[in-house]
Amino acid sequence: MKTLYLRIVLTTALVMLLSSLLAFVISNTYYQYNLKPYNDKKMTVMTNDIIQFYKENPEVNLPAYLNSIGDLGYQIYLADSPDQGTFYGGDFRKKNLDADVIRQVLGGQVYHGIADFPAKLFITGFFDNSLSNSIGMPITVNGKTHALFVRPNVELQFGELRIFFALLLVLTTLISIILVFISTRYIVKPVTRLTEATKQIAKGNYHIKLHARRRDEIGMLANHFSQMAKSLEQLESMRQEFVSNVSHEIQSPLTSIQGFSERLKSNQLTEEERLHYLDVISDESRRLSQLSKQLLTLASLDKEESIIDKQLYSAKDQIKQVVYMLEWNWREKEITLDLQLSSAPIYADPKWMHQVWVNLITNSIKFTDPGGTIRIRLEEKDNHHLIEIEDTGIGIKEEDLPYIFNRFYKTDKVRNRSEGSSGLGLAIVKRIIDMHDGQITVHSELGKGTCIQIWIPISSPE
């Protein structure tokens, strides 16, 4: 299996190779179309200067003169006929030259072998040490016309420079490969750590910390992974706590039912005691039934959002209906209800919103002392439907407010148990509001009351 480290190294090496080839092709193309005509013109001037000097100084020993020119970095061929000539300076690697070319130069024409040298994709003509890759001009020696061919001796002119550039290229390539190995390990190392971390999470170990100080995409990935691991750890803790709470909530009424059922078997109970025990069993059974319904409700809400069936309906009428349904509860405690409800229709699921009003108003009645007041207000504000339920009840401690929507959380465990609360009502409310893209906020002061605000976006059927 190819590792990411090996893939990056091979990919980088391939990119370097392809880049080198492409750079050579582009450079060669530039030479063929731009530098080659310039070199041809330059060598034409140089050849003409050699001939002109000899023409002005005919007493000069021509072989010695051409040898001197050759020693300065040029390759020279002097022909007096198509099949006879003499070489001066450096040797040509390819000495073959078409006889017709020599005849043309002997006839007075100028031969532009550099400009006319055939272009090839991976061969730079400037370095092709061939006699045909030269400049040919006629020269008169002792009254007889000769053909003089001249080209630069690249090995002599650029010998040390070629070695320097070759060494530079080799060292650059080797150092680049070494640095690629090192830098790739630096890049891959966090990914390797992430791989090991995923294995730990798969084993159920969520207590993972990745100390990533990088600020690039891999650093962001490591930070997000750490946050995900932390969230999974919290989720697992919540799951375990949820199972523990469910077990406790189910076990408590079952223990009561079992205990009082055993007591009912006694023949020494009075009728009053028997009825009391039956009432307790009935209350605990009702509490179990309520708990199971709320758990099923939460399961339905957690399962999917498609269960929400939004429609336009009158929230005012629905809230009034809930208030009338709970009339016996608030009248028994002589609680005053103040309703300020607008008639604007709301786009939501009536069934689930009914559950919201029942849970919230029931809570307000339950935790408001006799003679208190509950105010319910419905209005449009900031492109939202604002529903506000405010009471003069016992209030909630400030340290409890961040947790009241957690499942099974109870601010007063003793009182909530006596009231038959499971700690799921507000969790259900929060989930329903979230599924309507709304928000719910709670403001409370201990001993003075609680105000719950629900914001539902104003929208309409598409």
C-alpha positions in Angstrom: 0.0 0.0 0.0 1.4 3.4 -1.0 1.5 5.7 2.0 0.7 9.4 1.7 4.3 10.2 2.4 5.5 8.1 -0.6 2.8 9.5 -2.8 3.8 13.1 -2.1 7.5 12.4 -2.6 6.8 10.6 -5.9 4.4 13.3 -7.1 6.9 16.0 -6.2 9.7 14.2 -8.0 7.4 13.7 -11.1 6.5 17.3 -11.1 10.2 18.3 -10.9 11.0 16.0 -13.8 8.1 17.2 -16.0 8.9 20.8 -15.1 12.5 20.3 -16.2 11.4 18.7 -19.5 8.9 21.5 -20.1 11.4 24.2 -19.3 13.9 22.6 -21.7 11.3 22.4 -24.5 10.3 26.1 -23.9 14.0 27.2 -23.8 14.8 25.2 -26.9 11.8 26.8 -28.7 12.9 30.2 -27.6 16.4 29.5 -29.0 15.1 28.2 -32.3 12.9 31.2 -33.0 14.9 34.1 -31.2 18.5 33.2 -30.4 19.4 31.1 -33.4 18.9 34.0 -36.0 20.9 36.3 -33.6 23.8 33.8 -33.3 23.8 33.3 -37.1 24.1 37.0 -37.6 26.8 37.4 -35.0 28.9 34.5 -36.5 28.4 36.0 -39.9 29.9 39.3 -38.8 32.8 37.4 -37.0 33.5 35.4 -40.2 33.4 38.5 -42.3 35.9 40.2 -39.9 38.3 37.3 -40.2 38.2 37.5 -44.0 38.4 41.3 -44.0 41.5 41.3 -41.8 43.3 38.8 -44.0 42.2 40.8 -47.1 43.8 43.9 -45.6 46.9 42.0 -44.5 47.7 39.4 -47.3 51.3 39.0 -46.1 49.9 37.2 -42.9 50.6 33.4 -42.8 47.0 32.2 -43.3 47.4 28.8 -41.5 49.0 30.4 -38.5 46.4 33.2 -38.5 43.5 30.6 -38.6 45.2 28.6 -35.8 45.3 31.7 -33.7 41.6 32.4 -34.3 40.9 28.7 -33.5 42.8 29.0 -30.2 40.5 32.0 -29.3 37.5 29.6 -29.2 36.4 28.9 -32.8 36.3 25.9 -35.1 37.4 26.5 -38.7 37.4 24.6 -42.0 39.1 26.0 -45.1 38.3 24.2 -48.3 39.7 24.9 -51.7 37.5 22.2 -53.4 34.4 20.1 -52.4 36.6 17.2 -51.4 39.7 18.8 -50.0 40.2 21.1 -47.0 42.0 21.8 -43.7 40.6 22.0 -40.1 41.8 24.6 -37.6 41.0 25.0 -33.9 38.8 22.5 -32.2 37.7 19.3 -33.9 34.2 18.9 -35.4 32.3 16.0 -34.1 30.5 15.6 -37.4 32.7 16.6 -40.3 30.4 15.7 -43.2 29.2 18.6 -45.3 27.3 18.5 -48.5 29.6 19.2 -51.5 27.0 21.4 -53.1 27.3 23.7 -50.1 31.0 24.0 -50.6 30.5 24.7 -54.3 28.0 27.5 -53.5 30.4 29.2 -51.1 33.2 28.8 -53.7 30.8 30.4 -56.1 30.5 33.5 -53.9 27.4 32.7 -51.8 27.2 33.0 -48.0 26.2 29.8 -46.2 24.0 30.3 -43.1 24.2 26.8 -41.5 23.4 28.1 -38.0 20.1 29.7 -39.1 19.2 26.8 -41.4 20.2 24.1 -38.9 17.1 21.8 -38.5 15.2 22.3 -35.3 14.6 19.4 -33.0 12.4 19.1 -29.9 15.1 18.0 -27.3 18.2 19.1 -29.1 19.5 22.7 -28.9 21.3 23.5 -32.2 23.7 25.8 -30.5 25.5 22.9 -28.9 25.5 20.6 -32.0 29.2 20.3 -32.9 28.6 19.7 -36.6 30.4 21.3 -39.6 27.0 21.9 -41.2 26.1 24.1 -38.1 28.5 26.9 -39.2 28.8 30.1 -41.3 30.4 29.7 -44.7 31.9 32.6 -46.7 34.3 32.8 -49.7 37.9 34.0 -49.1 40.6 34.6 -51.7 44.0 33.0 -50.9 46.9 33.7 -53.4 44.4 34.6 -56.1 42.3 31.5 -55.6 38.8 31.4 -54.0 38.5 29.2 -50.9 35.4 28.4 -48.8 35.9 29.4 -45.1 33.5 27.8 -42.5 33.5 29.1 -38.9 31.5 28.2 -35.8 32.1 28.9 -32.1 34.0 26.2 -30.1 31.4 25.7 -27.4 33.5 23.3 -25.4 36.4 25.8 -25.2 34.3 29.0 -24.7 31.9 27.5 -22.2 33.7 24.4 -20.9 34.1 25.5 -17.3 30.7 27.1 -17.4 29.1 23.9 -18.6 30.7 22.0 -15.8 29.5 24.6 -13.4 25.9 24.5 -14.6 25.9 20.7 -14.7 27.2 20.5 -11.1 24.7 23.2 -10.1 21.8 21.2 -11.8 22.9 17.9 -10.1 23.3 19.5 -6.7 20.0 21.4 -7.0 18.2 18.2 -7.9 19.7 16.2 -5.1 19.2 18.9 -2.5 15.6 19.4 -3.7 14.9 15.6 -3.4 16.3 15.6 0.2 14.3 18.7 1.1 11.2 17.1 -0.4 11.7 14.0 1.8 12.1 16.2 4.9 9.3 18.7 4.1 6.9 15.8 3.2 7.5 14.2 6.5 6.7 17.5 8.2 3.4 17.7 6.2 2.4 14.0 6.7 3.2 13.8 10.4 0.0 15.5 11.5 -2.0 13.3 9.1 -0.4 10.2 10.7 -1.3 11.5 14.1 -4.9 12.0 12.9 -5.0 8.5 11.6 -3.9 7.1 15.0 -6.4 9.4 16.7 -9.2 8.0 14.5 -8.2 4.5 15.5 -8.4 5.5 19.2 -11.9 7.0 18.7 -13.0 3.8 16.9 -12.0 1.9 20.1 -14.1 4.3 22.2 -11.3 6.4 23.5 -12.4 10.0 23.0 -9.9 11.6 25.4 -7.6 12.8 22.6 -5.6 15.9 22.3 -3.7 16.9 19.1 -1.3 19.7 19.8 -1.3 21.3 16.4 0.4 24.7 16.2 0.2 25.0 12.4 -2.1 27.6 11.0 -2.7 26.0 7.6 -5.4 23.6 6.5 -3.9 20.6 8.2 -3.7 22.6 11.5 -7.3 23.6 11.1 -8.2 19.9 10.4 -6.4 18.8 13.6 -8.1 21.5 15.7 -11.5 20.6 14.3 -10.7 16.9 14.9 -9.9 17.7 18.5 -13.2 19.6 18.8 -15.0 16.6 17.3 -13.4 14.2 19.7 -14.4 16.5 22.6 -17.9 16.7 21.3 -18.1 12.9 20.9 -16.7 12.5 24.5 -19.4 14.9 25.8 -22.0 13.0 23.7 -20.9 9.7 25.1 -21.0 11.1 28.6 -24.5 12.5 28.0 -25.6 9.1 26.6 -24.4 7.3 29.7 -26.0 9.9 31.9 -29.2 9.6 29.9 -29.2 5.8 30.3 -28.5 6.3 34.0 -31.3 8.9 34.4 -33.8 6.8 32.5 -33.0 3.8 34.6 -33.4 5.8 37.8 -36.6 7.5 36.7 -38.1 4.1 35.8 -36.7 2.3 38.8 -38.1 4.8 41.4 -41.8 4.4 40.5 -41.4 0.7 40.0 -39.9 0.4 43.5 -42.7 2.4 45.0 -45.3 0.3 43.1 -43.6 -3.0 44.2 -43.4 -1.8 47.8 -46.9 -0.6 48.2 -48.2 -3.7 46.3 -46.6 -5.8 49.0 -48.1 -3.7 51.7 -51.6 -4.2 50.2 -51.3 -7.9 50.8 -51.5 -7.3 54.5 -54.8 -8.0 56.2 -54.1 -5.5 59.0 -54.5 -2.4 56.8 -57.3 0.0 57.4 -59.5 1.1 54.6 -57.9 4.6 54.7 -54.4 3.1 54.4 -55.4 0.8 51.6 -56.9 3.7 49.6 -53.8 5.8 50.2 -51.5 3.0 48.9 -53.7 2.6 45.9 -53.5 6.3 45.2 -49.7 6.1 45.4 -49.6 3.2 43.0 -51.9 5.1 40.7 -49.7 8.2 40.8 -46.5 6.3 40.2 -48.2 4.4 37.3 -49.3 7.7 35.8 -45.7 9.0 36.2 -44.3 6.0 34.4 -46.8 6.4 31.6 -45.9 10.1 31.3 -42.2 9.3 31.3 -42.6 6.7 28.5 -44.7 9.1 26.4 -42.0 11.8 26.8 -39.3 9.4 25.9 -41.1 8.4 22.8 -41.8 12.0 21.9 -38.0 12.8 22.2 -37.2 9.7 20.1 -39.6 10.9 17.4 -38.1 14.4 17.4 -34.5 13.2 17.4 -35.2 10.7 14.6 -36.0 13.1 11.7 -37.2 16.6 10.9 -39.7 15.3 8.3 -42.2 14.7 11.1 -42.7 18.5 11.2 -45.8 19.4 9.1 -46.0 23.2 8.9 -49.2 25.0 8.1 -50.8 28.4 8.7 -53.0 28.4 11.7 -54.1 30.6 14.6 -51.7 30.4 17.5 -54.0 32.7 19.4 -56.9 30.1 19.3 -54.5 27.3 20.1 -53.0 29.0 23.2 -56.6 29.9 24.4 -57.5 26.2 24.0 -54.6 25.1 26.1 -55.5 27.7 28.8 -59.1 26.4 28.9 -57.8 22.8 29.0 -55.7 23.7 32.1 -58.4 25.9 33.7 -58.9 23.6 36.6 -55.2 23.7 37.5 -54.8 27.5 37.6 -58.2 28.2 39.0 -57.5 25.8 41.9 -54.4 28.0 42.8 -56.4 31.2 42.1 -53.8 32.3 39.6 -54.6 35.3 37.4 -54.0 34.8 33.7 -53.3 37.9 31.5 -53.6 37.1 27.7 -52.4 39.6 25.1 -52.6 37.6 21.8 -52.4 39.0 18.3 -54.6 37.4 15.6 -51.7 37.0 13.1 -51.5 33.4 11.8 -48.3 31.5 12.5 -46.6 29.0 10.1 -45.7 26.0 12.2 -46.8 22.5 13.1 -50.0 22.8 15.2 -49.5 19.4 16.8 -46.0 20.0 18.1 -46.6 23.7 19.0 -49.6 22.5 21.1 -47.1 20.3 23.0 -44.9 23.4 23.6 -47.8 25.5 25.0 -48.9 22.6 27.3 -45.4 22.1 28.7 -44.6 25.7 29.3 -48.0 26.8 30.7 -48.1 23.7 32.9 -44.7 24.6 34.3 -45.7 28.2 35.0 -48.8 27.0 36.8 -46.9 24.3 38.7 -44.2 26.7 40.0 -46.4 29.8 40.6 -47.6 30.2 44.2 -51.4 30.6 44.8 -52.6 34.0 44.0 -49.8 34.7 41.5 -50.0 35.9 37.9 -49.2 34.4 34.5 -49.0 36.7 31.5 -49.0 35.3 27.9 -48.2 37.6 25.1 -48.2 37.0 21.3 -47.0 39.6 18.8 -44.9 40.2 15.7 -41.5 41.7 16.2 -38.3 41.9 14.1 -39.8 39.6 11.4 -40.6 37.0 14.0 -43.5 35.8 16.0 -42.7 36.5 19.7 -44.5 34.4 22.2 -43.7 35.4 25.8 -44.9 33.4 28.9 -44.1 35.3 32.1 -45.0 34.2 35.7 -44.5 35.4 39.2 -43.4 32.0 40.4 -40.5 30.8 42.4 -37.9 31.5 39.7 -34.8 29.7 38.8 -31.3 30.0 40.2 -28.8 31.7 37.9 -26.4 28.8 38.0 -29.2 26.5 36.8 -30.3 28.5 33.8 -27.6 27.1 31.3 -28.8 23.6 32.0 -32.6 23.7 32.2 -33.0 22.4 28.6 -30.8 19.4 29.3 -32.6 16.1 29.5 -33.6 14.9 33.0 -32.2 18.1 34.5 -34.1 19.3 37.6 -33.5 22.5 39.4 -35.2 21.2 42.6 -35.0 17.5 42.6 -37.1 17.0 45.8 -39.9 19.3 44.6 -39.8 18.1 41.1 -40.2 14.5 42.3 -43.1 15.4 44.4 -44.6 17.2 41.5 -44.2 14.2 39.2 -41.7 15.9 36.9 -39.4 13.8 34.7 -37.1 16.6 33.6 -37.9 16.1 29.9 -40.5 18.8 29.3 -38.2 21.7 28.5 -35.9 19.4 26.5 -38.9 18.5 24.3 -39.8 22.2 24.0 -36.2 23.2 23.0 -36.1 20.4 20.3 -39.5 21.4 18.8 -38.5 25.1 18.6 -35.1 24.2 17.0 -36.9 22.2 14.4 -39.0 25.3 13.5 -35.7 27.3 13.1 -36.7 29.3 16.1 -35.1 30.4 19.4 -36.1 30.1 23.0 -34.6 32.2 25.8 -35.2 32.2 29.6 -34.9 35.1 32.0 -35.5 34.3 35.6 -34.8 35.7 39.1 -35.1 33.5 42.1 -38.2 34.4 44.2 -39.6 36.8 41.6 -40.5 34.7 38.6 -39.6 33.5 35.1 -40.0 34.9 31.6 -39.7 32.5 28.6 -39.5 34.0 25.1 -40.0 32.0 21.9 -39.0 33.5 18.5 -40.5 31.8 15.5 -39.5 33.2 12.0 -42.4 34.8 10.1 -42.8 32.7 6.9 -45.4 31.3 4.7 -46.0 28.1 2.6 -44.0 28.0 -0.6 
